[in-house]
Amino acid sequence: MALMKYTEIMALAKDKMKEVMAPLRAREMKVKAELELAKLDSKIMEEEQKIQEIASEYPVDFDRMINALDRVDLTRRRKKQFTTIINEMFPEK
């Protein structure tokens, strides 16, 4: 990669600099969004594991189980919304 001359960089208008940086920033934001999706997947798996643990206890604490199920459903909903946002903001070409 060849560096631009400093005088050329300084001559670029702020708008032009933003234009040059836009694809890189978009890619960065998409990667961050995908990382958040992975975190949500991990959270779903952890909550599902907790549900199985609760179900295997005696006596079964149904209130805890319902709360855990609610958390899983909420996290799945967040993941679905997040996926929609990513698809709309970063469409595949």
C-alpha positions in Angstrom: 0.0 0.0 0.0 1.3 3.4 -1.0 0.7 6.2 1.4 -0.9 9.4 0.2 1.3 12.5 0.5 0.5 14.5 3.6 -0.3 17.6 1.5 -2.8 15.6 -0.5 -4.5 14.3 2.7 -4.7 17.8 4.1 -6.2 19.1 0.8 -9.0 16.6 1.0 -12.2 18.2 2.2 -13.8 16.7 5.3 -16.7 15.3 3.2 -14.2 13.6 0.9 -12.4 12.1 3.8 -15.7 10.8 5.2 -16.5 9.4 1.7 -13.1 7.6 1.7 -13.7 6.2 5.2 -17.3 5.2 4.7 -16.7 1.6 3.4 -14.2 0.8 6.1 -16.5 2.2 8.8 -19.5 0.2 7.4 -17.5 -3.0 7.5 -16.3 -2.3 11.0 -19.9 -1.7 12.2 -21.1 -4.9 10.5 -18.4 -6.9 12.2 -19.4 -5.4 15.6 -23.0 -6.2 14.9 -22.1 -9.8 14.0 -20.2 -10.0 17.3 -23.3 -8.9 19.1 -25.3 -11.7 17.4 -22.8 -14.2 18.5 -23.1 -12.9 22.1 -26.9 -13.3 21.9 -26.5 -16.9 20.6 -24.2 -17.6 23.6 -26.8 -16.1 26.0 -29.6 -18.2 24.5 -27.5 -21.4 24.9 -26.7 -20.4 28.5 -30.3 -19.8 29.4 -31.4 -23.0 27.7 -28.9 -24.9 29.9 -30.3 -23.2 33.0 -33.8 -24.3 32.0 -32.5 -27.9 31.8 -30.9 -27.6 35.2 -34.0 -26.2 36.7 -36.1 -29.0 35.2 -33.8 -31.6 36.6 -34.1 -30.3 40.2 -36.4 -31.7 42.9 -38.7 -30.0 43.6 -39.0 -28.2 40.3 -39.1 -24.4 40.8 -41.7 -23.5 38.1 -41.4 -19.8 38.7 -37.6 -19.9 38.0 -38.3 -22.0 35.0 -40.9 -19.6 33.6 -38.5 -16.6 34.2 -35.7 -18.5 32.4 -38.1 -19.3 29.5 -39.1 -15.6 29.4 -35.4 -14.6 29.2 -34.8 -17.1 26.3 -37.8 -15.8 24.4 -36.8 -12.2 24.9 -33.2 -12.9 23.8 -34.5 -14.7 20.7 -36.7 -11.8 19.9 -33.7 -9.4 20.3 -31.7 -11.6 18.0 -34.4 -11.6 15.4 -34.7 -7.8 15.6 -30.9 -7.5 15.5 -30.7 -9.7 12.4 -33.4 -7.6 10.7 -31.4 -4.4 11.5 -28.2 -5.9 10.1 -29.8 -7.1 6.9 -31.4 -3.7 6.4 -28.3 -1.6 7.2 -25.7 -3.9 5.6 -27.4 -5.6 2.6 -25.4 -8.3 0.8 -24.4 -7.2 -2.7 
